[in-house]
Amino acid sequence: MVMAVAFTRYGRLYYLDPGEHTPRVGDKVLVPTDDGPEVAECVWAPQWVSEDIGGLPVCEGPANERHLQREERNRRRRAEIRVAARRLIRHHELPMKIVGVDYVDTRPDVDQLVTIYFSAPHRVDFRELVRDLARTLRARIDLRQLGARDEARVQGGIGPCGRDTCCSTFLTDFEPVSIRMAKDQDLPLNPLKISGACGRLMCCLKYEHPLYQDFKRSVPTVGCDVTTDDGVEGTVVAYNVPAETVYVRDRETGRRVACPKASVCGSRQAYEGAVAQGARRTPDVEDDEYEDDGENL
C-alpha cells in the first residue's frame, strides 16, 4: 500500500508506506526525515497499487498534541526568522530575496539549525550577513542560493495551464528542455507562451514530448491525402494529440473535419507500404547506375 503526504498546503507530495496505520485525508501524521520525525498532512489515504513499490519510508503514526504544538512553535519561529533576515539584508544592502526558511531543532549535532534559501542576480558575499544572523538568532546559519527553477519549486504557484506547478507538486528533478520539443509539439515559439513561472521553458514540454513523437509516427503527415472510414477524401491539415484526433480538409466541401486517429491510419499504412516497396527497389537501380559509372571510368 502507498499513501501521500505534504508538509505544506498544496506543496510537493511525498509517498510513504503506511505500515500498520490507516490515516484518512487531512489527518496529521509523522514522517521520518534526516532530522527526525516531522509533521505532515495526509493528502492521499493508503491505497493498493498494482506495481510492487519498495524502499518507501514508513509512516511513524499519527501526530499527537505534543507534536502539533512543536510544529506550531516552529512555524512561528520560521516567520520570525524571515522577518529578521529581511531586516538584516536591507541593512547590508544586499541584492537578495528570501525564498524559503527551514528551522530544525531536533538534530543531535546542533541545538538549532536555520537554513535560508534566497535568490540573487549574481553571487553574493554574505559573510557579514551570516555573522549578524547567527548573533541575532542564536543559531547555526546555512544560506543557500537557488536558481530560477528551484525558486519556483520552493515558492510554488499556478502554471499557464491553471494547475499547480509541476515542480512544486510531483517532479523530483529537473531535466533539460529544448526549443526543439516545442517545435515538435506545434507550439508557438513565443517565450511568453512556452515559459513557466520560473521564466524557463516549461517542464511539461519534456515529459509530454514522447507522446507527440509516438502519435506523429502512427498517423499521416500534414499534407498527406487520406480517405477516412466515413468516405471523406481530403488532406491532413492538423492534429490534436491529447484527443488522438486528426483534422482533415474535405476535398469537396472544403470543411475541416475532426477524425479519430484510427479512421485515417489505413492510409498511413498504405503510404508506408508504398514507401517500403520503393525502398526495396531503389538500391537495385542505384547499384546498376554505380556499376555503369564504374565501367565508364
C-alpha positions as CSV (number, residue, x, y, z in Angstrom):
1,M,0.0,0.0,0.0
2,V,1.0,3.6,-0.6
3,M,0.0,6.9,0.8
4,A,1.0,10.5,0.0
5,V,1.6,13.4,2.4
6,A,2.5,17.1,2.0
7,F,4.4,19.3,4.5
8,T,2.7,22.4,3.3
9,R,-0.7,23.1,1.9
10,Y,-0.7,22.4,-1.9
11,G,3.1,21.5,-1.5
12,R,5.0,18.7,-3.0
13,L,3.8,15.2,-2.5
14,Y,5.9,12.6,-0.7
15,Y,5.0,8.9,-0.8
16,L,5.1,6.7,2.3
17,D,4.4,3.1,3.3
18,P,1.5,3.4,5.7
19,G,2.7,0.3,7.6
20,E,0.1,-0.6,10.2
21,H,-1.6,2.8,10.2
22,T,-4.7,3.8,8.2
23,P,-4.8,7.7,8.3
24,R,-7.6,9.5,6.4
25,V,-7.2,12.5,4.2
26,G,-6.5,15.6,6.3
27,D,-5.0,13.7,9.2
28,K,-1.6,14.8,10.6
29,V,1.0,12.1,10.6
30,L,4.7,11.7,11.4
31,V,7.1,11.4,8.5
32,P,10.7,10.1,9.1
33,T,13.3,12.6,7.9
34,D,17.1,13.0,8.3
35,D,16.4,15.5,11.1
36,G,13.9,13.3,12.9
37,P,10.1,12.8,12.6
38,E,8.2,15.8,11.1
39,V,4.5,16.5,11.0
40,A,2.8,16.3,7.5
41,E,-0.8,16.2,6.3
42,C,-2.2,13.1,4.6
43,V,-3.2,14.0,1.1
44,W,-3.9,10.5,-0.3
45,A,-5.2,7.9,2.0
46,P,-3.5,4.5,1.9
47,Q,-4.5,2.5,-1.2
48,W,-3.3,-0.6,-3.0
49,V,-1.2,-0.1,-6.2
50,S,-0.7,-2.6,-9.0
51,E,3.1,-2.3,-9.0
52,D,5.4,-3.5,-6.3
53,I,7.0,-0.4,-4.9
54,G,9.8,-0.8,-2.4
55,G,12.1,1.4,-0.5
56,L,9.5,3.9,0.7
57,P,9.9,5.4,4.2
58,V,7.3,4.0,6.7
59,C,4.8,6.3,8.4
60,E,5.5,6.6,12.1
61,G,1.9,7.0,13.0
62,P,-0.5,9.9,13.8
63,A,0.9,13.1,15.3
64,N,-0.2,13.7,18.9
65,E,-0.8,17.0,20.7
66,R,2.9,17.4,21.6
67,H,4.0,17.0,18.0
68,L,1.4,19.6,16.8
69,Q,2.4,22.1,19.5
70,R,6.1,21.7,18.4
71,E,5.1,22.2,14.7
72,E,3.2,25.4,15.6
73,R,6.2,26.7,17.6
74,N,8.5,26.0,14.7
75,R,6.0,27.7,12.3
76,R,6.1,30.9,14.3
77,R,9.9,30.6,14.6
78,R,10.2,30.4,10.9
79,A,8.1,33.6,10.5
80,E,10.3,35.4,13.0
81,I,13.5,34.3,11.2
82,R,12.2,35.5,7.8
83,V,11.5,39.0,9.3
84,A,14.9,39.2,11.0
85,A,16.7,38.1,7.8
86,R,14.9,40.6,5.6
87,R,15.8,43.4,8.0
88,L,19.5,42.4,8.1
89,I,19.6,42.1,4.3
90,R,18.3,45.6,3.9
91,H,20.8,46.8,6.5
92,H,23.7,45.2,4.5
93,E,22.2,46.4,1.2
94,L,22.5,43.0,-0.5
95,P,20.6,42.2,-3.7
96,M,18.9,39.1,-2.1
97,K,15.3,37.9,-2.0
98,I,14.3,35.3,0.6
99,V,12.5,32.3,-1.0
100,G,12.1,30.0,2.0
101,V,13.2,29.2,5.5
102,D,13.8,25.9,7.3
103,Y,14.2,25.5,11.0
104,V,15.4,22.4,12.7
105,D,15.6,21.9,16.5
106,T,16.0,18.1,16.8
107,R,19.4,17.4,15.3
108,P,21.8,15.7,17.8
109,D,24.8,17.6,16.5
110,V,23.4,21.2,16.8
111,D,20.8,22.8,19.0
112,Q,19.2,24.9,16.3
113,L,19.8,25.0,12.6
114,V,18.4,27.7,10.3
115,T,18.5,27.2,6.6
116,I,17.6,30.3,4.5
117,Y,17.0,29.9,0.8
118,F,17.4,33.0,-1.3
119,S,17.7,34.1,-4.9
120,A,20.0,36.8,-6.3
121,P,21.0,38.0,-9.8
122,H,24.6,37.0,-9.2
123,R,26.9,35.6,-6.5
124,V,26.7,37.5,-3.2
125,D,29.3,37.9,-0.5
126,F,27.1,37.2,2.6
127,R,29.8,36.5,5.2
128,E,28.9,39.6,7.3
129,L,25.2,38.8,7.0
130,V,25.8,35.2,8.3
131,R,27.6,36.6,11.4
132,D,24.9,39.0,12.2
133,L,22.2,36.4,11.7
134,A,24.0,33.9,14.0
135,R,24.3,36.6,16.6
136,T,20.7,37.7,16.3
137,L,19.0,34.3,16.1
138,R,21.5,32.4,18.3
139,A,21.5,29.5,15.9
140,R,23.7,27.9,13.3
141,I,23.0,29.6,9.9
142,D,23.1,28.0,6.5
143,L,22.5,30.3,3.4
144,R,21.7,28.6,0.1
145,Q,21.3,30.4,-3.2
146,L,18.7,29.0,-5.6
147,G,18.4,29.2,-9.3
148,A,15.2,30.3,-11.2
149,R,13.7,26.8,-11.3
150,D,14.5,25.9,-7.7
151,E,13.0,29.2,-6.7
152,A,9.7,28.4,-8.4
153,R,9.8,24.9,-6.8
154,V,10.1,26.3,-3.3
155,Q,7.6,29.1,-3.7
156,G,5.0,27.2,-5.7
157,G,2.4,28.8,-7.8
158,I,0.0,28.3,-10.7
159,G,1.2,27.4,-14.2
160,P,-0.1,28.7,-17.6
161,C,-2.4,25.6,-17.6
162,G,-4.2,26.8,-14.5
163,R,-2.9,24.0,-12.3
164,D,-0.3,24.0,-9.5
165,T,3.2,24.0,-11.0
166,C,4.7,20.5,-11.7
167,C,8.0,21.3,-9.9
168,S,6.2,22.1,-6.6
169,T,4.0,19.0,-6.7
170,F,5.3,15.8,-8.3
171,L,8.5,16.4,-10.2
172,T,11.6,15.1,-8.4
173,D,14.3,16.7,-10.5
174,F,14.7,18.9,-13.5
175,E,15.6,17.6,-16.9
176,P,16.9,19.7,-19.8
177,V,14.2,21.1,-22.1
178,S,15.0,22.3,-25.6
179,I,13.2,24.6,-28.0
180,R,13.0,21.6,-30.4
181,M,10.5,20.0,-28.2
182,A,8.2,23.0,-28.5
183,K,8.5,22.8,-32.3
184,D,7.7,19.0,-32.4
185,Q,4.5,19.8,-30.4
186,D,3.5,22.5,-32.8
187,L,3.6,25.2,-30.2
188,P,4.1,28.9,-30.9
189,L,7.8,29.8,-30.4
190,N,6.8,32.8,-28.3
191,P,8.6,32.9,-24.9
192,L,5.5,34.1,-23.2
193,K,3.6,31.1,-24.4
194,I,6.1,28.3,-23.6
195,S,7.7,29.6,-20.4
196,G,6.7,28.6,-16.9
197,A,6.5,30.6,-13.7
198,C,10.3,30.5,-13.4
199,G,10.8,32.1,-16.8
200,R,12.4,29.0,-18.3
201,L,10.9,26.6,-20.8
202,M,8.0,24.6,-19.3
203,C,9.0,21.2,-17.8
204,C,5.9,19.6,-19.3
205,L,7.5,20.0,-22.8
206,K,9.9,17.3,-21.7
207,Y,7.7,14.6,-20.4
208,E,4.9,15.2,-23.0
209,H,7.4,15.1,-25.9
210,P,7.4,11.3,-26.3
211,L,3.6,11.3,-26.6
212,Y,3.8,13.6,-29.6
213,Q,6.6,11.7,-31.1
214,D,4.7,8.4,-30.9
215,F,1.5,10.0,-32.2
216,K,3.1,11.5,-35.2
217,R,4.8,8.2,-36.1
218,S,1.5,6.5,-36.3
219,V,-0.6,9.0,-38.3
220,P,-0.3,10.5,-41.8
221,T,1.8,13.6,-42.0
222,V,0.4,17.1,-42.6
223,G,-0.4,17.5,-46.3
224,C,-0.9,13.8,-46.9
225,D,-4.1,12.8,-48.9
226,V,-6.3,10.4,-46.9
227,T,-9.7,8.7,-47.0
228,T,-11.5,8.2,-43.7
229,D,-13.7,5.3,-42.7
230,D,-16.7,7.6,-43.4
231,G,-15.7,8.0,-47.0
232,V,-14.3,11.6,-46.7
233,E,-11.5,12.3,-49.0
234,G,-9.2,15.1,-48.1
235,T,-5.9,16.3,-46.8
236,V,-4.5,16.2,-43.3
237,V,-4.1,19.8,-42.0
238,A,-3.6,19.5,-38.2
239,Y,-3.5,17.2,-35.2
240,N,-5.0,17.2,-31.7
241,V,-2.6,14.9,-29.9
242,P,-4.2,14.7,-26.4
243,A,-7.6,13.8,-28.1
244,E,-5.8,11.5,-30.6
245,T,-7.7,13.4,-33.4
246,V,-6.6,14.2,-36.9
247,Y,-8.1,17.2,-38.8
248,V,-8.8,16.6,-42.5
249,R,-9.8,19.2,-45.1
250,D,-12.7,17.7,-47.1
251,R,-11.7,18.0,-50.8
252,E,-15.3,18.5,-52.0
253,T,-16.7,20.9,-49.4
254,G,-13.6,22.5,-48.0
255,R,-14.8,21.8,-44.5
256,R,-12.4,20.9,-41.8
257,V,-13.4,17.5,-40.3
258,A,-12.1,16.1,-37.0
259,C,-11.5,12.3,-37.4
260,P,-10.3,9.7,-34.8
261,K,-6.7,8.6,-35.4
262,A,-7.9,5.1,-36.2
263,S,-10.0,6.2,-39.1
264,V,-7.0,7.5,-41.1
265,C,-4.4,5.0,-40.1
266,G,-5.3,2.8,-43.0
267,S,-4.0,5.5,-45.4
268,R,-0.9,5.8,-43.3
269,Q,-0.2,2.1,-43.5
270,A,-0.8,2.1,-47.3
271,Y,1.6,5.0,-47.6
272,E,4.3,3.3,-45.6
273,G,3.8,0.1,-47.6
274,A,4.4,2.0,-50.8
275,V,7.5,3.7,-49.4
276,A,8.9,0.4,-48.2
277,Q,8.2,-1.2,-51.6
278,G,10.0,1.7,-53.3
279,A,12.9,1.5,-50.9
280,R,13.3,-2.2,-51.8
281,R,13.5,-1.3,-55.5
282,T,15.7,1.7,-55.2
283,P,19.1,0.0,-54.2
284,D,18.9,-2.2,-57.3
285,V,18.7,0.8,-59.6
286,E,21.4,2.7,-57.7
287,D,23.7,-0.3,-57.9
288,D,23.2,-0.6,-61.6
289,E,24.0,3.0,-62.1
290,Y,27.1,2.8,-60.0
291,E,28.3,-0.2,-61.9
292,D,27.7,1.6,-65.2
293,D,29.7,4.5,-64.0
294,G,32.5,2.2,-62.9
295,E,32.7,0.7,-66.4
296,N,32.9,4.1,-68.0
297,L,35.8,5.0,-65.6
